[in-house]
Amino acid sequence: MFRIYLIVVILVAIAVAGLAIGILIKGKFPDTHVGSNADMKKMGVTCAKNDSALCQGRSKADGCRGCSCAE
């Protein structure tokens, strides 16, 4: 049983080290925020927080013309 735990700990350590090395080589942590991720913008995916603010009129924009939350 101890042998299995040791193997699992070694594999997890290798995985964590690999992820850390990847971040160190690139020089920055991957951007995972929807609002500032270029690939998400290309697909037309926006941040839910911004959508909610638009629908409630808390933004400088006109609101949500045509969305389900428009009154």
matplotlib code that plots the C-alpha trace (Angstrom):
import matplotlib.pyplot as plt

x = [0.0, 2.8, 4.4, 1.2, 1.1, 4.8, 4.2, 1.2, 3.1, 6.0, 3.6, 1.8, 5.2, 6.3, 3.0, 3.3, 6.9, 6.0, 3.3, 5.6, 8.4, 5.8, 4.9, 8.5, 9.5, 6.5, 7.2, 3.6, 0.7, -2.0, -4.8, -8.0, -10.4, -13.0, -13.1, -9.4, -8.8, -8.2, -9.4, -12.7, -13.2, -12.8, -15.5, -17.8, -17.9, -18.2, -17.9, -21.2, -20.4, -20.3, -23.4, -25.3, -24.1, -25.3, -28.7, -29.2, -28.3, -25.1, -23.0, -22.5, -23.8, -27.5, -28.2, -29.0, -31.0, -32.8, -31.5, -33.8, -33.3, -34.3, -37.4]
y = [0.0, 2.4, 1.7, 2.9, 6.1, 6.8, 6.3, 8.6, 11.3, 11.1, 11.4, 14.4, 16.0, 15.5, 17.0, 20.1, 20.6, 20.4, 23.0, 25.3, 25.0, 25.8, 29.0, 29.9, 29.5, 31.6, 34.2, 34.7, 32.8, 32.0, 34.6, 32.8, 35.7, 35.7, 39.5, 39.9, 36.6, 37.2, 33.7, 34.1, 37.5, 35.9, 33.4, 36.2, 35.0, 37.9, 38.2, 37.5, 40.3, 42.8, 41.4, 41.8, 45.4, 46.2, 44.6, 46.5, 49.8, 50.3, 50.9, 53.8, 51.7, 51.6, 48.4, 45.1, 45.8, 42.5, 40.3, 38.4, 40.7, 43.9, 45.5]
z = [0.0, 0.8, -2.6, -4.4, -2.3, -3.1, -6.8, -6.7, -4.8, -7.3, -10.3, -8.8, -8.0, -11.6, -12.9, -10.6, -11.6, -15.3, -14.9, -12.9, -15.5, -18.3, -16.4, -15.8, -19.5, -20.7, -18.1, -17.0, -15.7, -18.4, -18.6, -17.7, -17.3, -20.0, -20.4, -21.3, -23.1, -26.8, -27.8, -25.9, -27.6, -31.0, -30.1, -28.9, -25.3, -22.8, -19.1, -17.2, -14.8, -17.7, -19.3, -16.0, -15.6, -19.1, -18.6, -15.3, -16.9, -14.8, -17.8, -20.1, -23.0, -24.0, -22.1, -23.7, -26.8, -27.5, -24.7, -22.4, -19.5, -21.3, -20.0]

ax = plt.figure().add_subplot(projection="3d")
ax.plot(x, y, z, "-o")
ax.set_aspect("equal")
plt.show()
